[in-house]
């Protein structure tokens, strides 16, 4: 047989000698080393000498780690209590999951009770094993899973728990004098719901009831009678004295008319209407015996055009501008027509008929309400007939007095309206009618 280690016999020289490895006991003696086809054995352990030895995994490898105490409710004492959840209700939207076993759940810790003391557990001390230098031992049989104890039933929720709900609940506050956790005493008392302060809506203005027509009383009628007496005395003294009394009547008429129509204060409008009346008075006094009517008409037309221009170019709302135009224009007309007393005859008889009709209409007479105005109109007609005045004087003067008094009673008038418009309008409305009865109808 040829020696392969001898070069003289066709060999290749000496083979490298394998390092002598210490005999290590194998964990499995029943396994034999495989034979190389050329005759030398192959050792798996020698082929992996460059790799670090890997010890088998067992419980002895974790003996150097500190024991981990089991988690219990004592670690979560600072957290708020969590109410128990129903697994069926909490996972209705999730797909079903098959669990191999239930883990034991610690009973919930109620708020206010002392936390449970953790039970120290002694870890099993195991001797460290030499992974690769111990005697071969037979493999242990696979361990079977320990039976899982049934889950402990959840205790009923205590007073500190609320069932899951979507309703916002008010927080609880501690009751003075009670110690949380004391036996037989609830640690917290629920705060009763406090009603929110309800702010009452702003009170609406109280609606007016009854008739909107309120006639001036007896006092304004007496003042009207006094103004009529002044006019009669001024007519007896001459045109200038009568013009002064008429000017006072015009100022009172303008103020009462604006207040009657709801425009107050309206100083510019009152002054403009009164100025129109004063201008007409002066124009009548300066005109001749045949130019008095033209003076009144010209003054009235000029001031009415002035009012129209002023209200047209006034920077205000169109609706308000139109309302102001109508009030100011009508006030100018009523005030200026008072000047017709300077052109009329039988002024004392006419203003006397006005005073008599106004007093009887305001007097508290027994019977129906219409009795006073009817008696006043009849008395005015009789007065004109007794003094020898034209037949229409008493009737027109009395009719004008009743109309002016009715206008002053329109739309819930105030006392100021009664003391201004209620006094002046019976005379202001009767002034052009007296001129018509004594000049137009008598001629």
Backbone torsions as a table, in degrees:
resi	resn	phi	psi	omega
1	UNK	NA	133.9	-176.4
2	UNK	-75.9	132.0	177.4
3	UNK	-85.1	116.3	-176.6
4	UNK	-74.1	-14.4	179.8
5	UNK	-88.8	-10.8	-178.7
6	UNK	-98.8	119.9	-179.8
7	UNK	-69.6	-20.6	-179.8
8	UNK	-70.6	-22.3	-179.3
9	UNK	-104.0	25.0	177.4
10	UNK	85.7	14.0	179.2
11	UNK	-84.3	-177.3	-176.1
12	UNK	-112.8	16.1	-179.4
13	UNK	97.2	-176.6	-178.2
14	UNK	-73.5	135.6	174.7
15	UNK	-76.1	145.3	177.6
16	UNK	-62.9	135.5	-179.7
17	UNK	-77.2	135.4	178.7
18	UNK	-76.8	137.6	177.9
19	UNK	-64.8	141.4	-179.2
20	UNK	-74.7	117.0	178.6
21	UNK	-94.8	140.6	176.6
22	UNK	-65.5	144.4	-179.7
23	UNK	-70.8	115.6	179.4
24	UNK	-105.8	135.5	176.8
25	UNK	-70.8	136.1	-179.7
26	UNK	-88.6	143.5	-179.2
27	UNK	-68.7	-22.0	-179.2
28	UNK	-125.0	93.1	-177.0
29	UNK	-68.4	-19.2	-177.2
30	UNK	-73.1	-15.1	178.3
31	UNK	-89.0	129.7	179.3
32	UNK	-102.7	155.3	179.4
33	UNK	-72.4	142.1	176.6
34	UNK	-73.3	148.6	-179.7
35	UNK	-96.7	134.7	176.8
36	UNK	-74.4	147.2	-179.4
37	UNK	-63.0	-25.5	179.3
38	UNK	-89.4	-6.1	173.7
39	UNK	118.1	-17.8	-178.3
40	UNK	-98.1	144.9	-176.8
41	UNK	-76.7	152.7	177.4
42	UNK	-109.3	119.8	178.7
43	UNK	-102.1	120.7	178.4
44	UNK	-63.8	-31.9	-178.2
45	UNK	-71.4	-33.6	177.5
46	UNK	-73.7	-29.9	-179.4
47	UNK	-72.5	-16.3	-177.8
48	UNK	-119.2	37.3	-179.5
49	UNK	-71.2	-25.8	180.0
50	UNK	-76.3	-12.8	-179.8
51	UNK	-92.3	145.8	178.2
52	UNK	-70.3	144.7	179.3
53	UNK	-66.2	139.1	179.7
54	UNK	-108.1	112.4	178.3
55	UNK	-73.9	152.5	176.0
56	UNK	-68.0	144.2	-178.6
57	UNK	-80.2	124.2	174.4
58	UNK	-152.5	-179.1	-177.5
59	UNK	-67.8	-21.4	-178.5
60	UNK	-70.7	-19.9	-178.5
61	UNK	-73.1	-14.5	-176.9
62	UNK	-108.6	20.6	-179.5
63	UNK	-74.2	-22.2	-179.5
64	UNK	-80.4	-12.4	-180.0
65	UNK	-80.8	145.5	178.8
66	UNK	-68.8	146.4	178.8
67	UNK	-66.3	140.9	180.0
68	UNK	-100.5	115.8	179.3
69	UNK	-69.1	149.3	178.6
70	UNK	-68.2	146.3	179.0
71	UNK	-77.8	138.0	177.0
72	UNK	-139.6	-173.3	-176.6
73	UNK	-70.7	-13.6	179.8
74	UNK	-67.0	-25.0	-179.8
75	UNK	-76.7	-13.6	-177.5
76	UNK	-119.7	31.5	-178.9
77	UNK	-69.2	-27.9	-179.7
78	UNK	-80.9	-8.9	179.8
79	UNK	-88.2	151.4	178.5
80	UNK	-67.2	150.2	179.5
81	UNK	-64.0	143.3	179.5
82	UNK	-108.4	123.8	-179.4
83	UNK	-68.7	153.2	179.3
84	UNK	-66.5	140.8	180.0
85	UNK	-108.6	144.6	176.0
86	UNK	-85.8	121.6	-177.9
87	UNK	-62.6	-34.6	-178.6
88	UNK	-68.8	-39.2	-178.6
89	UNK	-78.1	-30.2	-176.4
90	UNK	-80.9	-18.2	-175.7
91	UNK	-121.0	31.6	-179.4
92	UNK	-69.7	-30.1	-178.8
93	UNK	-90.7	-2.9	-177.8
94	UNK	-98.8	152.8	177.4
95	UNK	-68.5	152.9	-179.4
96	UNK	-66.1	140.9	-179.2
97	UNK	-122.8	129.2	179.1
98	UNK	-90.5	118.9	-178.6
99	UNK	-100.7	139.2	-179.4
100	UNK	-75.5	-24.6	-179.1
101	UNK	-173.0	157.6	-179.8
102	UNK	-96.0	138.2	178.4
103	UNK	-89.3	145.5	179.9
104	UNK	-65.4	135.3	-179.7
105	UNK	-110.4	131.0	178.9
106	UNK	-72.5	144.1	178.5
107	UNK	-63.3	145.6	-179.2
108	UNK	-66.3	148.0	179.7
109	UNK	-96.1	118.3	-179.2
110	UNK	-76.2	147.5	179.1
111	UNK	-70.0	132.8	178.9
112	UNK	101.0	-11.7	177.9
113	UNK	-97.7	148.6	-179.6
114	UNK	-66.0	138.8	-179.4
115	UNK	-66.7	148.7	179.4
116	UNK	-71.5	137.6	-179.7
117	UNK	-77.2	130.1	179.4
118	UNK	-68.5	139.5	178.2
119	UNK	-85.9	119.9	180.0
120	UNK	-65.5	136.6	178.7
121	UNK	-112.4	133.7	-179.9
122	UNK	-93.9	114.7	179.1
123	UNK	-68.7	147.5	178.2
124	UNK	-72.4	120.3	178.7
125	UNK	-83.9	123.4	179.0
126	UNK	-117.4	144.4	179.7
127	UNK	-74.2	136.0	177.1
128	UNK	-64.4	138.8	-178.7
129	UNK	-106.7	148.4	175.8
130	UNK	-88.0	114.5	-169.4
131	UNK	-61.8	-42.8	-170.7
132	UNK	-110.8	0.3	-176.0
133	UNK	-122.8	21.2	177.6
134	UNK	-101.7	164.9	-178.9
135	UNK	-71.7	147.8	-179.9
136	UNK	-66.2	133.2	179.1
137	UNK	-122.9	148.3	178.3
138	UNK	-67.1	148.0	179.9
139	UNK	-67.3	133.7	177.5
140	UNK	-73.2	154.5	178.1
141	UNK	-69.3	147.5	179.8
142	UNK	-59.0	133.9	-177.9
143	UNK	-75.3	140.0	176.6
144	UNK	-89.3	147.0	-179.6
145	UNK	-63.7	134.3	178.9
146	UNK	-66.8	143.5	178.8
147	UNK	-63.1	134.6	-179.4
148	UNK	-85.0	124.8	179.0
149	UNK	-67.0	149.3	178.6
150	UNK	-63.3	148.7	-179.1
151	UNK	-64.1	136.9	179.9
152	UNK	-68.6	139.0	178.1
153	UNK	-63.3	141.1	-179.0
154	UNK	-73.6	132.9	178.2
155	UNK	-70.1	156.2	178.1
156	UNK	-62.9	149.0	-178.8
157	UNK	-63.1	134.8	179.8
158	UNK	-79.7	-172.5	-179.0
159	UNK	-67.9	-17.4	-178.8
160	UNK	-87.1	-2.4	-177.5
161	UNK	-108.5	148.6	173.7
162	UNK	-124.9	142.2	177.2
163	UNK	-64.9	154.3	179.6
164	UNK	-59.8	132.5	-179.7
165	UNK	-152.2	158.8	176.5
166	UNK	-96.5	5.4	-178.1
167	UNK	-89.4	132.4	177.9
168	UNK	-70.8	126.6	-177.9
169	UNK	-112.6	149.7	180.0
170	UNK	-78.8	146.6	177.2
171	UNK	-69.0	158.5	178.5
172	UNK	-101.4	148.2	179.3
173	UNK	-119.4	147.0	179.9
174	UNK	-68.5	146.3	178.2
175	UNK	-85.4	130.4	178.7
176	UNK	-60.4	138.3	178.4
177	UNK	90.0	-2.7	179.3
178	UNK	-112.7	138.8	-179.7
179	UNK	-101.3	126.0	177.7
180	UNK	-60.7	135.4	178.3
181	UNK	91.4	-4.3	179.4
182	UNK	-70.0	143.3	-178.5
183	UNK	-67.8	134.8	176.8
184	UNK	78.6	3.8	-178.9
185	UNK	-124.0	128.7	176.8
186	UNK	-72.3	131.8	-176.5
187	UNK	-67.4	-30.3	-176.2
188	UNK	-136.0	146.9	176.5
189	UNK	-115.1	135.9	-179.0
190	UNK	-68.1	138.1	178.4
191	UNK	-79.6	124.7	178.5
192	UNK	-65.5	144.8	-179.6
193	UNK	-61.9	125.4	179.6
194	UNK	-90.9	128.5	178.7
195	UNK	-68.5	137.1	179.0
196	UNK	-69.6	143.6	178.6
197	UNK	-65.6	126.4	-179.3
198	UNK	-98.0	119.6	178.2
199	UNK	-83.7	119.0	-178.8
200	UNK	-66.1	143.8	178.3
201	UNK	-64.9	153.4	178.9
202	UNK	-60.0	135.2	-177.8
203	UNK	-66.5	129.2	178.3
204	UNK	-72.6	148.9	178.5
205	UNK	-59.2	134.0	-176.9
206	UNK	-64.1	125.6	-178.8
207	UNK	-68.3	143.7	178.9
208	UNK	-80.8	139.0	179.8
209	UNK	-118.2	161.3	179.0
210	UNK	89.8	-170.2	-177.5
211	UNK	-77.4	136.8	177.2
212	UNK	-75.3	-4.5	179.9
213	UNK	-97.0	114.3	178.8
214	UNK	-122.8	108.0	-177.4
215	UNK	-71.3	144.4	173.4
216	UNK	-60.5	146.9	-176.8
217	UNK	-80.3	-162.9	-177.8
218	UNK	-72.8	-32.7	-178.8
219	UNK	-62.2	-49.5	175.0
220	UNK	-59.0	-33.8	179.1
221	UNK	-65.5	-37.6	177.5
222	UNK	-65.8	-39.9	177.8
223	UNK	-65.3	-37.2	176.9
224	UNK	-62.1	-41.4	177.7
225	UNK	-63.2	-37.6	177.3
226	UNK	-67.1	-40.3	176.3
227	UNK	-64.0	-37.0	177.0
228	UNK	-63.5	-37.8	177.3
229	UNK	-65.5	-38.4	176.8
230	UNK	-63.4	-40.9	179.3
231	UNK	-65.4	-40.8	178.3
232	UNK	-64.5	-40.3	177.9
233	UNK	-67.7	-38.2	177.8
234	UNK	-66.5	-36.8	177.2
235	UNK	-64.5	-35.1	178.2
236	UNK	-70.4	-29.2	-178.7
237	UNK	-83.8	-23.9	178.9
238	UNK	136.5	179.1	-175.1
239	UNK	-68.7	-37.3	-176.9
240	UNK	-68.6	-45.0	177.9
241	UNK	-62.0	-41.5	178.0
242	UNK	-64.6	-36.1	179.8
243	UNK	-65.5	-34.9	178.3
244	UNK	-66.0	-42.4	178.6
245	UNK	-67.8	-37.8	177.9
246	UNK	-63.9	-35.6	178.9
247	UNK	-64.2	-40.7	175.5
248	UNK	-62.9	-40.0	177.8
249	UNK	-63.6	-38.4	179.6
250	UNK	-66.4	-40.2	178.4
251	UNK	-64.7	-41.6	178.5
252	UNK	-67.3	-34.8	179.0
253	UNK	-66.8	-43.6	-179.3
254	UNK	-63.0	-44.6	180.0
255	UNK	-63.9	-45.1	-179.9
256	UNK	-66.5	-34.2	-179.3
257	UNK	-67.2	-42.2	179.6
258	UNK	-68.0	-38.6	178.3
259	UNK	-70.0	-34.2	178.1
260	UNK	-64.6	-33.4	-179.3
261	UNK	-91.3	10.1	173.7
262	UNK	82.0	14.2	178.6
263	UNK	-109.2	104.5	-179.2
264	UNK	-158.9	131.9	-1.7
265	UNK	-80.1	145.1	178.8
266	UNK	-137.8	64.4	-174.5
267	UNK	-63.7	-40.6	-178.8
268	UNK	-65.5	-41.9	179.1
269	UNK	-66.4	-40.8	179.0
270	UNK	-64.0	-43.7	-180.0
271	UNK	-66.2	-38.1	179.9
272	UNK	-66.8	-41.7	178.0
273	UNK	-67.4	-42.1	178.0
274	UNK	-66.0	-35.5	178.0
275	UNK	-64.8	-35.7	176.0
276	UNK	-62.9	-41.9	178.2
277	UNK	-66.7	-41.9	179.3
278	UNK	-63.3	-39.9	179.4
279	UNK	-63.9	-40.7	177.5
280	UNK	-64.8	-38.4	177.8
281	UNK	-61.7	-45.9	-179.7
282	UNK	-64.9	-39.8	-179.5
283	UNK	-64.4	-37.4	178.5
284	UNK	-69.7	-39.8	178.9
285	UNK	-66.7	-32.5	-179.5
286	UNK	-85.6	-18.1	-178.8
287	UNK	-80.9	163.5	177.8
288	UNK	-80.4	-172.9	-175.8
289	UNK	-68.4	-21.4	-179.4
290	UNK	-106.3	-2.4	-176.8
291	UNK	-109.3	10.5	-178.5
292	UNK	-68.0	-41.3	-179.1
293	UNK	-67.0	-39.8	178.5
294	UNK	-65.0	-35.9	178.7
295	UNK	-64.0	-41.8	179.2
296	UNK	-66.9	-44.5	-178.4
297	UNK	-66.2	-41.8	179.7
298	UNK	-64.5	-42.1	178.2
299	UNK	-63.9	-41.9	179.9
300	UNK	-64.5	-41.7	179.1
301	UNK	-66.4	-41.2	-179.9
302	UNK	-64.4	-45.0	179.7
303	UNK	-70.7	-31.9	177.7
304	UNK	-67.2	-38.3	175.9
305	UNK	-65.4	-37.8	177.2
306	UNK	-63.9	-42.3	177.6
307	UNK	-61.9	-41.8	-179.7
308	UNK	-62.7	-41.5	-179.8
309	UNK	-68.5	-42.8	-178.4
310	UNK	-64.2	-42.3	-178.5
311	UNK	-76.3	-26.0	178.5
312	UNK	-69.4	-41.3	-178.0
313	UNK	-94.8	15.3	178.5
314	UNK	-79.4	128.0	-179.5
315	UNK	-77.7	86.7	-179.8
316	UNK	-151.0	178.8	179.1
317	UNK	-65.2	140.5	-178.3
318	UNK	-57.6	-40.2	179.7
319	UNK	-65.8	-42.7	178.3
320	UNK	-66.6	-35.4	179.0
321	UNK	-64.8	-41.5	-179.8
322	UNK	-67.1	-39.5	179.0
323	UNK	-64.9	-42.9	178.6
324	UNK	-65.4	-35.0	179.1
325	UNK	-64.6	-44.2	-179.7
326	UNK	-65.9	-41.6	-179.4
327	UNK	-67.4	-45.3	-178.2
328	UNK	-69.2	-37.4	178.3
329	UNK	-66.7	-43.7	178.8
330	UNK	-66.9	-37.0	177.5
331	UNK	-63.6	-38.4	178.0
332	UNK	-64.4	-41.2	-179.9
333	UNK	-66.3	-48.4	-177.4
334	UNK	-64.1	-41.2	-178.0
335	UNK	-69.1	-41.7	-177.8
336	UNK	-68.9	-33.2	-178.8
337	UNK	-69.8	-13.6	174.4
338	UNK	-64.8	-21.8	-179.9
339	UNK	-65.9	-17.5	-178.2
340	UNK	-64.7	-15.2	175.0
341	UNK	-66.3	-25.5	178.2
342	UNK	-73.4	-18.1	-178.5
343	UNK	-102.9	-10.3	-173.8
344	UNK	-89.6	154.6	171.0
345	UNK	-98.3	167.5	179.3
346	UNK	55.0	43.9	-179.6
347	UNK	-66.6	-44.2	179.2
348	UNK	-60.1	-38.3	179.3
349	UNK	-69.1	-39.8	-179.5
350	UNK	-66.1	-47.1	-178.9
351	UNK	-70.6	-27.2	174.6
352	UNK	-65.5	-40.3	178.2
353	UNK	-65.2	-36.6	177.6
354	UNK	-64.0	-45.1	-179.3
355	UNK	-64.5	-40.2	-179.0
356	UNK	-67.3	-42.8	179.3
357	UNK	-66.2	-36.9	-179.7
358	UNK	-68.8	-41.3	-179.2
359	UNK	-66.0	-43.9	-179.3
360	UNK	-68.6	-33.1	178.4
361	UNK	-70.0	-30.9	-179.4
362	UNK	-91.8	-11.4	-177.0
363	UNK	-70.1	137.9	177.5
364	UNK	-75.7	81.7	-178.7
365	UNK	-89.8	147.2	175.7
366	UNK	-70.8	150.0	179.2
367	UNK	110.5	-165.2	-179.5
368	UNK	-66.3	163.2	-176.3
369	UNK	-68.6	-30.3	-177.1
370	UNK	-78.8	-3.0	-178.3
371	UNK	-68.2	-39.6	-178.4
372	UNK	-63.3	-52.0	178.3
373	UNK	-59.6	-37.9	-179.9
374	UNK	-65.5	-44.7	177.9
375	UNK	-64.3	-35.4	178.5
376	UNK	-66.2	-40.1	178.5
377	UNK	-66.2	-40.1	178.7
378	UNK	-65.8	-40.1	179.7
379	UNK	-65.9	-36.5	178.1
380	UNK	-64.7	-42.3	179.3
381	UNK	-64.5	-42.5	179.4
382	UNK	-65.4	-35.3	178.6
383	UNK	-64.5	-45.7	178.1
384	UNK	-62.6	-36.2	179.1
385	UNK	-70.5	-37.4	-177.6
386	UNK	-69.7	-35.3	-178.5
387	UNK	-86.2	-3.0	178.0
388	UNK	82.5	20.0	178.4
389	UNK	-77.6	167.9	175.7
390	UNK	-55.5	154.9	-174.6
391	UNK	-64.3	-33.1	-175.7
392	UNK	-84.5	-8.7	-175.1
393	UNK	-64.9	-51.9	-177.6
394	UNK	-63.3	-38.4	-177.9
395	UNK	-68.5	-45.8	-178.7
396	UNK	-70.1	-38.1	179.1
397	UNK	-65.7	-43.4	178.6
398	UNK	-66.3	-38.1	178.1
399	UNK	-65.4	-42.0	178.0
400	UNK	-63.2	-37.0	178.5
401	UNK	-64.5	-42.7	179.3
402	UNK	-67.8	-37.1	178.8
403	UNK	-66.9	-45.1	179.5
404	UNK	-62.2	-38.7	178.0
405	UNK	-66.9	-36.9	178.7
406	UNK	-68.6	-37.6	178.2
407	UNK	-64.1	-39.4	179.8
408	UNK	-69.0	-13.0	-179.7
409	UNK	-97.2	9.0	-171.9
410	UNK	-84.6	139.2	168.2
411	UNK	61.5	62.2	174.3
412	UNK	48.0	61.7	-177.1
413	UNK	-69.3	151.4	178.3
414	UNK	-88.5	176.6	178.4
415	UNK	-66.1	-34.3	178.3
416	UNK	-63.1	-38.9	178.1
417	UNK	-64.6	-41.2	179.9
418	UNK	-65.5	-35.2	-177.3
419	UNK	-84.5	-6.8	176.8
420	UNK	-116.5	-69.0	179.8
421	UNK	-67.6	-36.5	178.8
422	UNK	-65.3	-23.3	178.9
423	UNK	-90.0	-42.2	-170.4
424	UNK	-89.6	-33.4	-173.0
425	UNK	-64.1	-35.2	175.7
426	UNK	-58.3	-37.9	178.8
427	UNK	-79.5	-37.6	-178.1
428	UNK	-67.0	-39.7	179.8
429	UNK	-72.9	-32.8	-178.8
430	UNK	-76.7	-19.4	-175.5
431	UNK	-60.0	-52.6	178.1
432	UNK	-67.2	-28.1	178.9
433	UNK	-70.5	-34.7	176.2
434	UNK	-64.6	-41.9	177.4
435	UNK	-64.0	-41.2	179.4
436	UNK	-63.8	-41.7	-177.3
437	UNK	-70.3	-32.7	-174.5
438	UNK	-95.0	-19.0	-177.5
439	UNK	-115.4	-46.8	-176.7
440	UNK	-79.6	-51.9	-175.8
441	UNK	-76.8	-30.5	-178.9
442	UNK	-75.3	-30.0	-178.3
443	UNK	-77.5	NA	NA
